[in-house]
Amino acid sequence: MNKTLKTVLIVTALVSSGLAGAYTTVNAANVKDTPYGFYNTNLEGNTTSRIKENATKVYIHPISGPELKYTVQGYNGTQWNNRSSTHQLSNGTQASFTNFVYENGDPTARLHLKRTQYAYTTSYGEWSPDSTQNYTIYN
């Protein structure tokens, strides 16, 4: 094999491997929306906990049922702590909650839910501990 052909093959291999690395997708956040339900005869409750992988806002999207009040909580290994302000959301709102779960070193997040009215019905929605974009921001 002549020297020019070897050089072309090496350069092609290097460029190809660099391009492949540039398009590799990295799973860097827990952004899958998880459904929740809250029965409104309860005064308050919590979603299941999820791993918080970065400092992005928490996504909350109430879909149906009576309005609820939401607070993001983080678990530090011994107890749950409020890591956001509490806000009441209307159905259909796509909310981005400023929170300090990740910044406080809490590996796990959940939503604390509180009813706004007593009712024999369930409020439904979805949420994600990490997000890829900002919607209506609640600080």
N, C-alpha and C positions, 0 to 999 in steps of 0.2 A: 504494500500500500504506500502510495507516495505521500510526502510530507504535507502537501496542500489538502489532500483528501482527509488525512488524519486531523488536521487543524479544523476543517469544516465540521467534521463529525463531533469533535470535542466541543466546539462552540455551540453547535445545535443541541447537544445534550445539556450543556449548562443553561442555555436559554430556556429550553423546554422544562427543565426541573425548576427553574426560577418562576416561570409562568404558572406551573402547576401549584406551587406554594402560594402564589398570589391569589389564587381563586379557591383556596381551601376554606371551608366554612368551619367556624369554631363555635361550639355550643357554649356561650358565655353567660347565659342568663336563664332564669326560670320564668319564662314568659307565657307558658301555656295557661289559657283561661280555665279556671276550675269552677264548676257550678256550686252554689250554696243555696240553702233553704233555711228559713227561720220562721217558726210557728209563733204567731203574735199573741198567744196567751202567756208566753214566757216574757218576763221582764227584760232579760238580756241573755246573750249566748255568744258562742264563738264559732268561727269556721274551723276546719281542720288546719293544722299548721303546715307550712311549706318552707323549704329552704330559701333563704334570701341570699342571692349570689353577687349583688352589686348595690351601688348607692342610688339606683334609679328610683323613681316614684312608684308607688303601689297603684295598680290599676283596679278600679272598682266600677262595676256596671250593674246597677239594680235594674231588673226587668219588669217585675210585676209584684202586686201585693201592696200592703200599706208601707209608707215610707219608714225607713230606719235611720238611726244615728250610727255612724261608723267611726271607729278608732283603730288605728294600726298598732299592734302590740308586737314586742320582740321578747324572745325567751333567752335569758342569759345563762341557762344551765340550772338555775334554782327557782326562778320565778318569772312570771310574765309582767312586763312593764309597758306602759303606754309610751309609744314612740311617735305619735302624731297628735295633732289637735282632733277634736271630735266635730264631725259635720253631718248634717242631715241631708240626704240626697233624694231627689225625685227620680221616679222610674224613667228610664231612657237616658239618663245622664251617663256620660262616659267620663269618669273622674280620674285624675292623677293626684294621689295624696302624697304631699311632701312628708317624709318620715325619716327617722334616724335609727332604724334597726341595724343596718349594716355598719354605720358609723360608730355605733356603740358596741360593736363586736358581737352582736346577737346573731347566731347563725340561722335562726328560725323566726318566721313571722306568721301572724294570723290576724283576722279581723275580729274585733269585739263589736257585737251588734246589740243595739238597744232599741226596743220598740218605742214608737211615738203614739200608738193607740192600741187599746186592747181589742183583739179581733180573733174570731175563730177561723183564721185563714193564714196561709203561708206567704211570706215574701220570698221571691226568688231573684237570683242574679248570678254574676260570675265575677271572678277576681283573679289577679296574678300578682305575686310578690315583686316581680321585676317587670320592667316595661321597655318597649322599643321606641316609644314616642310619647309625647305629652298631649293630653286631652284638656279638659277643663281642670285647671290647677287649683287645688285646695291646700293652703299653707297652714 
